[in-house]
Amino acid sequence: MEGREAPHPAIDLSARLRRIARECDSHAKAAAEGLPAGFGQVDDVIVLLQPLRSGAPKDDQELLESTLRQLAEKNFLTGTQAVEDNGVWAALLRGCAARGFGFHAELSENEGARAEEALLGERGARALVSARPKAHLPLANFVERSGRFTAEAIGRVTARDIRVRWMGETVLEAESLDLETE
């Protein structure tokens, strides 16, 4: 491609995230049957649960659902969101969209070696949960004591705006979930 500069990877990712947001349905999906779908309220902490080691997909999913039910019994959760197609990015969108919330998310190499992998990677037995600010540390301690999952706070529910960062670099900022007009 002589005379043309390759697009910057962050610009490509931002455009891809915006496209997925436009195409993504806004229906929250609980991470396990019988649990609340979507995120509870503004200022809740968003926590990513993912397996320490990947086992059989069915076994990992069953263990995740069992862990989520235990968290609900202990009143740690204000909401849950399944992580499925288009990874954590779509789960964040769906978890907030039902109530018109936004979010701030800070991802790291714990979620993926590259920003695209961290946001869009599709690996099994992962879920996002929301918890009140003072409950997210006890939630994480409870989850990690089992030795099966990590529980990392990756963000907060906001009243409207969106900010996504990976390894300290801003990947996307918007005033609302309506990313078409941004």
C-alpha positions in Angstrom: 0.0 0.0 0.0 2.3 2.6 -1.2 1.5 6.2 -0.1 -1.1 5.1 2.4 -0.6 4.8 6.1 -2.0 1.8 7.9 -4.8 2.7 10.2 -3.9 3.0 13.9 -5.0 -0.2 15.8 -6.8 1.8 18.5 -8.9 3.7 15.8 -9.8 0.4 14.2 -10.8 -1.1 17.6 -12.8 2.0 18.5 -14.7 1.7 15.2 -15.3 -2.0 15.7 -16.6 -1.4 19.2 -19.0 1.3 17.9 -20.2 -1.1 15.2 -20.8 -3.9 17.7 -22.7 -1.5 20.0 -25.0 -0.5 17.2 -25.7 -4.1 16.3 -25.9 -5.4 19.8 -29.3 -6.1 21.3 -29.9 -4.3 24.6 -31.4 -7.2 26.5 -29.5 -8.1 29.7 -29.1 -11.9 30.2 -28.5 -13.2 33.7 -25.3 -15.2 34.1 -27.3 -18.0 35.7 -31.0 -18.8 35.9 -32.9 -17.2 38.7 -30.3 -14.3 39.2 -30.9 -10.7 38.3 -30.1 -9.7 34.8 -28.2 -6.5 34.1 -26.5 -4.2 36.6 -28.1 -2.8 39.7 -27.5 0.9 40.0 -25.1 3.7 39.4 -21.8 3.4 41.3 -22.0 -0.4 41.5 -18.6 -2.0 40.9 -18.4 -4.4 37.9 -16.5 -7.5 38.5 -15.3 -10.1 36.0 -15.4 -13.7 37.1 -13.3 -16.1 35.0 -11.7 -19.5 35.5 -8.2 -19.8 36.8 -7.6 -22.8 34.7 -9.7 -23.9 31.8 -11.4 -27.3 32.4 -14.2 -29.0 30.5 -16.5 -26.2 29.3 -19.6 -27.8 30.8 -17.9 -28.4 34.2 -16.5 -24.8 34.3 -20.0 -23.4 33.4 -21.7 -25.5 36.2 -19.0 -24.3 38.7 -19.5 -20.7 37.6 -23.3 -21.0 38.1 -22.9 -22.6 41.5 -20.5 -19.8 42.5 -22.9 -17.2 41.3 -25.8 -18.7 43.3 -23.6 -18.7 46.4 -22.8 -15.0 45.9 -26.5 -14.3 45.5 -27.3 -16.2 48.7 -24.7 -14.1 50.6 -26.3 -10.9 49.1 -23.1 -9.8 47.3 -24.7 -9.3 43.9 -26.8 -6.4 42.6 -26.9 -7.9 39.1 -25.3 -10.3 36.7 -24.6 -10.4 33.0 -23.5 -13.4 30.9 -20.4 -13.0 28.8 -21.0 -14.5 25.4 -20.7 -13.3 21.8 -18.4 -10.3 21.5 -17.0 -10.9 24.9 -16.8 -8.5 27.8 -17.6 -5.5 25.6 -21.1 -6.8 24.6 -21.7 -7.9 28.2 -20.9 -4.4 29.5 -23.3 -2.9 26.9 -26.1 -5.3 27.7 -25.6 -5.1 31.4 -26.1 -1.3 31.3 -28.4 -0.8 28.4 -31.6 -2.0 30.0 -31.6 0.9 32.5 -29.8 3.4 30.3 -26.7 3.3 32.4 -23.1 3.8 31.1 -19.9 2.4 32.5 -16.2 3.0 33.0 -14.0 0.0 32.5 -10.3 -0.5 33.0 -9.0 -3.8 31.5 -5.5 -5.3 31.6 -3.4 -8.2 30.4 -5.4 -10.3 33.0 -8.3 -10.2 30.5 -6.3 -10.4 27.3 -2.8 -9.9 25.8 -4.2 -7.2 23.5 -7.1 -4.7 23.9 -9.1 -6.5 21.3 -8.7 -9.8 23.0 -9.6 -8.3 26.4 -12.8 -6.7 25.1 -14.0 -9.1 22.4 -12.4 -12.4 23.3 -14.9 -15.2 23.6 -13.9 -17.7 26.3 -16.2 -19.9 28.2 -17.4 -19.8 31.9 -17.1 -16.0 32.4 -19.6 -13.6 33.8 -19.9 -10.0 34.9 -21.5 -9.2 38.2 -22.3 -5.9 39.9 -21.9 -5.3 43.6 -22.2 -2.3 45.9 -18.9 -0.5 46.4 -18.3 -1.9 49.9 -19.3 -5.5 48.8 -16.9 -6.1 45.8 -13.8 -6.9 47.9 -15.6 -9.5 50.1 -17.2 -10.8 46.9 -13.7 -11.2 45.3 -12.3 -12.8 48.4 -15.1 -15.3 48.6 -14.8 -16.2 44.9 -11.0 -16.6 45.0 -10.9 -18.7 48.1 -12.5 -21.5 46.1 -9.4 -21.6 43.9 -11.4 -22.0 40.7 -12.2 -18.4 39.6 -10.7 -15.0 39.7 -12.9 -12.0 40.5 -11.4 -8.8 39.3 -13.1 -5.4 39.6 -12.9 -4.0 36.0 -15.2 -1.0 36.3 -18.1 1.0 37.6 -21.7 1.6 36.5 -22.2 5.3 35.6 -25.3 7.4 35.0 -24.6 7.7 31.3 -21.1 8.1 29.9 -18.8 5.4 28.7 -15.0 5.1 29.1 -13.0 2.0 28.2 -9.3 1.8 28.9 -6.8 -1.0 28.4 -3.5 -1.0 30.2 -4.0 2.8 30.9 -4.7 3.7 27.3 -8.2 5.0 26.4 -9.8 2.8 23.8 -13.2 4.5 23.6 -15.0 7.4 25.3 -18.6 8.4 24.6 -21.3 10.5 26.3 -23.8 7.6 26.3 -24.6 4.1 24.9 -25.9 5.9 21.8 -22.6 5.5 20.0 -24.0 6.3 16.5 -24.1 10.0 17.2 -20.7 10.2 18.8 
